[in-house]
Amino acid sequence: MKPVFSNTFNVTHNKGKAEVALSFAHVYTEHKFSMKQGALTDVSAQVVDEVSSVLLNRDGFIALAKLLNNVCSDWGVDLNQ
């Protein structure tokens, strides 16, 4: 089942094409239990389900950066620290 929210993201920059890709994913630990020699064993593994990805051109990325900068300013966050 595809998740409906993201708890992590990745930013990829392609210098030659002036593109930025934002990928959003849901990362969680999946547990599988099994009986082995009368003992219950938990085998866990990290699972990554992609939620979505967004491809931005140079102008779109600049607009997003300005928006995020304004939000940080409204929150009183100094990005230069």
C-alpha positions as CSV (number, residue, x, y, z in Angstrom):
1,M,0.0,0.0,0.0
2,K,1.5,3.3,-1.0
3,P,1.9,5.8,1.9
4,V,0.0,9.1,1.9
5,F,2.7,11.1,3.7
6,S,6.4,11.6,3.6
7,N,8.9,11.5,6.5
8,T,12.0,12.1,4.5
9,F,13.1,13.8,1.3
10,N,16.1,14.1,-1.0
11,V,17.3,16.9,-3.2
12,T,19.2,16.2,-6.4
13,H,20.9,18.9,-8.6
14,N,21.6,18.5,-12.3
15,K,24.0,21.3,-13.1
16,G,24.2,20.8,-16.8
17,K,20.4,21.0,-17.3
18,A,19.7,23.6,-14.5
19,E,17.2,21.2,-12.9
20,V,16.5,20.2,-9.3
21,A,14.6,17.1,-8.4
22,L,12.9,16.8,-5.0
23,S,12.0,13.2,-4.1
24,F,9.8,12.4,-1.1
25,A,9.7,9.0,0.6
26,H,8.2,7.2,3.6
27,V,10.9,5.3,5.5
28,Y,9.9,2.7,8.1
29,T,11.0,-0.6,9.6
30,E,9.1,-3.7,8.7
31,H,9.1,-6.6,11.1
32,K,8.7,-10.3,10.3
33,F,8.4,-12.8,13.1
34,S,9.3,-16.4,12.8
35,M,9.6,-19.4,15.2
36,K,13.1,-21.0,15.2
37,Q,13.9,-23.8,17.7
38,G,11.1,-22.8,20.0
39,A,12.1,-19.2,20.1
40,L,10.4,-16.2,18.5
41,T,12.8,-14.3,16.2
42,D,12.2,-10.8,14.9
43,V,13.8,-10.1,11.5
44,S,13.5,-6.4,10.7
45,A,14.4,-4.4,7.6
46,Q,14.2,-0.8,6.6
47,V,11.7,-0.2,3.8
48,V,11.6,2.9,1.6
49,D,8.4,3.7,-0.3
50,E,8.5,6.6,-2.7
51,V,5.6,9.0,-2.2
52,S,6.3,11.5,-5.0
53,S,9.0,13.4,-6.8
54,V,9.0,17.0,-8.2
55,L,11.2,18.3,-11.0
56,L,11.9,22.0,-10.9
57,N,13.6,24.2,-13.5
58,R,15.9,27.0,-12.4
59,D,13.1,29.6,-12.1
60,G,10.8,27.2,-10.1
61,F,13.6,26.4,-7.7
62,I,14.5,30.1,-7.1
63,A,10.8,30.8,-6.4
64,L,10.7,27.9,-3.9
65,A,13.9,29.0,-2.2
66,K,12.5,32.5,-1.8
67,L,9.3,31.2,-0.3
68,L,11.2,29.0,2.1
69,N,13.5,31.9,3.1
70,N,10.4,34.0,3.8
71,V,8.9,31.3,6.0
72,C,12.2,31.0,8.0
73,S,12.3,34.8,8.4
74,D,8.7,34.7,9.7
75,W,9.7,32.0,12.2
76,G,12.7,34.1,13.4
77,V,15.2,31.6,12.0
78,D,18.6,33.0,10.9
79,L,19.9,30.8,8.1
80,N,23.4,32.3,8.4
81,Q,24.1,30.7,11.8
